[in-house]
Amino acid sequence: MGTLRVWRGLPGGWLRGLGLCAPLGGAGFSSETRPTGPAVEQPFPGRLRTETLGREELVDALRAAVVDREGPLLTLNKPQGLPVTGKPGELTLLSVLPQLSQSLGLRERELQVVRAPEKEASGLVLLSSCPQTASHLQKFFSHSRRAQRPTATYCAVTYGIPAPREGKISVALKLECLNGINLAVPVESPSRKDTQKGIKKTISHFHVMATGHGCALVQLQPLTVFPNQLQVHMVLQLCPLLGDHTYAVRMGTVLGQRILLPAESTKPQRQVPRPTCLLPPWLCLLRLGGSCLDF
């Protein structure tokens, strides 16, 4: 099976799939960062509220969010807040796939989910209209995880320059309900009993590729899978991802020095852009296979 390489844009970014490039706003999901400070009525800026959408509206939005089609494979940009699965009757990605397949002219070939971000993350969903192709790709991901081989390489723009410029981040994380949303929270020195309570050791490699204007282009390779793992890992380095409205607030400053604030005492808010931060919104690169995609 050949190599599939896709640019993947996440919160506040651009999307590029096999040569295509489109801003997130063009898909009906705004990613614009405004210096409005804490949001009161909407504590999670940019998050899709499915209760305000009808089924046809969601299908139309997802069709507009298609990034690329090649053979049986299709990629689209899923907004934050849209669940992939759910209870019967709930509006989810899976529940509208039959209608989406028809609206894209696939007729009898219904799309299947190969890989998708969880509900509280945005990013590319990889779909396939061929069951055999979907099965091969799912086995690839499964084998790679068991062998602890990275299946994805991300390139993110960070506010701040990590020091050291290369290394491994290893931290235990758990999901905790804050303001009605499950967020990833670091756990110090977890015991064996803790691992049975949903606490997982997470590992990511990072490498600074370029710097400028107080920002850095960082290559990230997660070796584990956990919701919002990379966002939390970079906040722990005191270099939050540009466009991260959820976890960046956990970094504060005292007398010009960056400090880490307790996750339980912070609420997500719009990330205020800095005038010296002139780089484009953060991007990420999803690589399946062994070859690299040059910048």
C-alpha positions as CSV (number, residue, x, y, z in Angstrom):
1,M,0.0,0.0,0.0
2,G,1.4,3.4,-0.9
3,T,2.1,6.3,1.4
4,L,-0.7,8.7,2.2
5,R,0.4,12.1,3.2
6,V,-1.9,14.8,4.3
7,W,-1.5,18.3,5.8
8,R,-3.8,18.6,8.8
9,G,-5.0,21.9,10.2
10,L,-6.2,22.1,13.8
11,P,-7.6,24.9,15.9
12,G,-6.8,28.3,14.5
13,G,-5.0,26.9,11.4
14,W,-5.0,26.1,7.7
15,L,-5.7,22.8,6.0
16,R,-3.7,21.3,3.2
17,G,-4.5,17.9,1.7
18,L,-2.4,16.6,-1.0
19,G,-1.7,20.0,-2.6
20,L,-5.0,21.7,-1.5
21,C,-5.0,24.7,0.8
22,A,-8.1,26.2,2.3
23,P,-8.7,28.4,5.4
24,L,-10.9,27.0,8.1
25,G,-13.4,29.9,7.8
26,G,-14.3,28.7,4.3
27,A,-15.8,25.6,5.7
28,G,-18.3,27.5,7.8
29,F,-16.2,27.1,11.0
30,S,-14.5,30.3,12.1
31,S,-11.0,30.1,13.5
32,E,-10.4,33.8,13.8
33,T,-8.6,34.9,17.0
34,R,-10.0,38.1,18.5
35,P,-8.5,39.8,21.6
36,T,-11.8,39.8,23.4
37,G,-10.5,38.3,26.7
38,P,-12.5,35.7,28.6
39,A,-15.7,34.5,27.0
40,V,-18.5,34.3,29.4
41,E,-21.4,32.9,27.5
42,Q,-19.2,30.6,25.4
43,P,-16.3,29.4,27.6
44,F,-14.9,27.2,24.8
45,P,-14.4,29.5,21.8
46,G,-14.7,27.9,18.4
47,R,-16.6,24.8,19.7
48,L,-19.4,23.6,17.6
49,R,-22.8,23.4,19.4
50,T,-24.6,20.5,17.7
51,E,-27.8,21.3,19.6
52,T,-28.2,24.4,17.4
53,L,-27.7,22.5,14.1
54,G,-30.1,20.5,12.1
55,R,-29.1,17.3,10.3
56,E,-29.2,18.9,6.8
57,E,-27.2,21.9,8.1
58,L,-24.5,19.6,9.5
59,V,-24.3,17.7,6.2
60,D,-23.9,20.9,4.2
61,A,-21.2,22.2,6.6
62,L,-19.3,18.9,6.4
63,R,-19.5,18.8,2.6
64,A,-18.1,22.3,2.5
65,A,-15.3,21.1,4.9
66,V,-14.0,18.4,2.5
67,V,-10.3,19.0,2.1
68,D,-9.3,16.4,-0.5
69,R,-10.6,13.3,-2.3
70,E,-8.3,10.7,-3.9
71,G,-9.6,7.3,-5.0
72,P,-11.7,5.8,-2.1
73,L,-10.2,8.2,0.4
74,L,-11.7,11.5,1.6
75,T,-10.6,13.9,4.2
76,L,-12.6,16.6,5.9
77,N,-12.1,19.1,8.7
78,K,-14.1,18.2,11.8
79,P,-14.9,21.2,14.1
80,Q,-14.4,21.0,17.8
81,G,-17.5,19.8,19.6
82,L,-18.7,17.4,17.0
83,P,-18.8,13.8,18.4
84,V,-17.9,10.9,16.1
85,T,-20.2,8.5,17.8
86,G,-23.0,8.8,20.3
87,K,-26.3,7.4,21.5
88,P,-29.2,6.6,19.1
89,G,-30.9,9.9,18.0
90,E,-27.9,12.1,18.8
91,L,-26.3,14.2,16.0
92,T,-22.9,12.8,15.3
93,L,-20.5,12.3,12.4
94,L,-21.5,8.7,12.1
95,S,-25.2,9.5,12.1
96,V,-24.9,11.8,9.0
97,L,-22.4,9.7,7.0
98,P,-25.2,8.1,4.9
99,Q,-26.5,11.5,3.9
100,L,-23.0,12.9,3.4
101,S,-22.1,10.0,1.1
102,Q,-25.2,10.6,-1.0
103,S,-24.6,14.3,-1.2
104,L,-21.0,13.6,-2.4
105,G,-22.4,11.3,-5.2
106,L,-21.0,8.1,-3.7
107,R,-24.3,6.2,-4.3
108,E,-24.0,2.7,-2.9
109,R,-20.5,3.3,-1.5
110,E,-21.1,4.6,2.0
111,L,-18.2,6.3,3.8
112,Q,-16.5,4.7,6.8
113,V,-14.4,6.4,9.4
114,V,-10.8,5.3,9.3
115,R,-9.4,7.8,11.8
116,A,-10.9,10.9,13.5
117,P,-10.2,13.3,16.3
118,E,-12.3,12.9,19.5
119,K,-15.2,15.2,20.2
120,E,-13.3,18.0,21.9
121,A,-10.6,18.2,19.2
122,S,-10.8,19.6,15.7
123,G,-8.8,18.3,12.7
124,L,-8.9,16.0,9.8
125,V,-11.2,13.0,9.6
126,L,-10.0,10.3,7.3
127,L,-12.8,8.5,5.6
128,S,-13.0,5.7,3.0
129,S,-15.7,4.4,0.7
130,C,-13.8,1.1,0.3
131,P,-14.1,-1.4,3.2
132,Q,-10.8,-3.1,2.2
133,T,-8.9,0.2,2.2
134,A,-10.4,1.2,5.6
135,S,-9.4,-2.2,7.0
136,H,-5.8,-2.0,5.8
137,L,-5.4,1.5,7.2
138,Q,-6.9,0.6,10.6
139,K,-4.5,-2.4,10.9
140,F,-1.6,-0.1,10.0
141,F,-2.5,2.3,12.9
142,S,-3.1,-0.6,15.3
143,H,0.2,-2.3,14.5
144,S,2.1,1.0,14.8
145,R,0.7,1.8,18.2
146,R,1.6,-1.6,19.6
147,A,5.1,-1.2,18.3
148,Q,5.3,2.4,19.7
149,R,6.0,3.8,16.2
150,P,4.7,7.3,15.6
151,T,1.9,7.2,13.0
152,A,1.7,11.0,12.8
153,T,4.1,13.9,12.6
154,Y,2.8,17.3,13.5
155,C,4.3,20.7,12.9
156,A,3.0,23.4,15.2
157,V,3.7,27.1,15.7
158,T,4.2,27.8,19.4
159,Y,4.1,31.1,21.2
160,G,7.5,30.9,22.8
161,I,10.6,28.9,22.0
162,P,11.0,25.6,23.8
163,A,14.3,25.1,25.8
164,P,15.9,22.7,25.2
165,R,15.1,22.7,21.5
166,E,14.7,19.0,21.3
167,G,13.6,16.3,23.7
168,K,11.0,14.0,25.0
169,I,7.9,14.9,27.1
170,S,6.6,12.2,29.4
171,V,3.7,13.0,31.7
172,A,0.7,11.2,33.1
173,L,-2.6,12.7,32.1
174,K,-6.2,12.2,33.1
175,L,-9.5,13.6,31.9
176,E,-11.3,15.8,34.3
177,C,-14.7,17.5,33.9
178,L,-14.2,21.3,34.1
179,N,-17.0,23.6,33.3
180,G,-19.0,20.7,31.8
181,I,-16.2,19.6,29.4
182,N,-13.7,16.8,29.8
183,L,-10.2,18.4,29.7
184,A,-6.7,16.8,30.0
185,V,-5.1,17.4,33.3
186,P,-1.5,16.4,34.3
187,V,-1.1,14.0,37.2
188,E,2.1,14.0,39.3
189,S,3.7,10.7,40.3
190,P,0.7,8.4,39.6
191,S,0.6,5.1,41.4
192,R,-0.3,1.7,39.9
193,K,-3.8,2.1,41.3
194,D,-4.1,5.4,39.5
195,T,-3.5,3.8,36.1
196,Q,-6.8,1.9,36.7
197,K,-8.7,5.1,37.1
198,G,-8.2,6.5,33.6
199,I,-4.8,8.0,34.2
200,K,-2.4,7.3,31.3
201,K,1.3,7.9,30.8
202,T,1.8,10.0,27.6
203,I,4.9,10.5,25.6
204,S,5.8,12.9,22.8
205,H,9.0,13.8,21.0
206,F,9.6,17.4,19.9
207,H,12.1,19.2,17.8
208,V,12.4,23.0,17.1
209,M,12.7,23.4,13.3
210,A,12.7,27.2,13.0
211,T,12.2,30.3,15.2
212,G,11.2,33.9,14.7
213,H,9.3,36.8,16.3
214,G,9.2,35.0,19.7
215,C,7.6,31.9,18.1
216,A,8.8,28.5,17.0
217,L,7.9,26.0,14.4
218,V,8.1,22.7,16.3
219,Q,7.9,19.1,15.0
220,L,5.9,16.9,17.3
221,Q,5.6,13.1,17.3
222,P,3.2,11.5,19.8
223,L,4.0,7.9,20.8
224,T,0.8,7.6,22.8
225,V,-2.8,8.5,22.1
226,F,-4.7,10.8,24.6
227,P,-7.2,13.6,24.0
228,N,-5.4,16.9,23.5
229,Q,-2.1,15.4,24.4
230,L,0.1,17.7,22.3
231,Q,-1.7,20.9,23.4
232,V,-1.1,20.0,27.1
233,H,2.5,18.8,26.4
234,M,3.5,22.2,24.9
235,V,1.8,24.2,27.6
236,L,3.9,22.2,30.1
237,Q,6.9,23.5,28.1
238,L,5.5,27.0,28.7
239,C,5.1,27.3,24.9
240,P,1.4,27.0,24.1
241,L,0.3,26.3,20.5
242,L,-0.8,29.4,18.6
243,G,-4.5,29.2,18.2
244,D,-5.1,27.0,21.3
245,H,-8.0,28.7,23.1
246,T,-8.5,25.9,25.5
247,Y,-5.2,25.1,27.2
248,A,-3.0,28.2,26.6
249,V,-4.6,30.0,29.5
250,R,-2.8,27.6,31.9
251,M,0.4,29.6,31.2
252,G,0.7,32.9,33.1
253,T,3.5,35.4,33.7
254,V,4.9,36.9,36.9
255,L,7.4,39.8,36.5
256,G,7.9,38.8,32.9
257,Q,8.6,35.2,33.7
258,R,6.4,32.4,32.4
259,I,4.8,30.2,35.0
260,L,2.4,27.2,34.9
261,L,-1.0,27.8,36.5
262,P,-3.1,25.0,38.1
263,A,-5.4,23.5,35.5
264,E,-8.3,23.4,38.0
265,S,-8.1,27.2,38.5
266,T,-8.1,28.3,34.9
267,K,-11.0,28.6,32.4
268,P,-10.6,28.4,28.6
269,Q,-10.6,31.8,26.9
270,R,-9.7,33.2,23.5
271,Q,-5.9,33.4,23.1
272,V,-4.9,37.0,22.8
273,P,-2.6,37.5,19.8
274,R,0.8,39.1,20.6
275,P,2.0,41.9,18.2
276,T,5.4,40.3,17.9
277,C,3.9,37.0,16.9
278,L,3.7,37.4,13.1
279,L,3.7,33.7,12.0
280,P,0.6,32.1,10.4
281,P,-1.7,30.1,12.5
282,W,-0.3,26.8,13.7
283,L,-0.3,23.9,11.3
284,C,0.2,20.2,11.6
285,L,1.3,17.5,9.3
286,L,-0.2,14.1,9.4
287,R,2.1,11.5,7.9
288,L,1.1,7.9,7.2
289,G,4.0,5.7,6.2
290,G,7.7,6.3,6.2
291,S,8.4,9.2,3.8
292,C,8.6,12.8,4.7
293,L,6.8,15.8,3.2
294,D,9.1,18.7,2.7
295,F,8.0,22.2,3.7
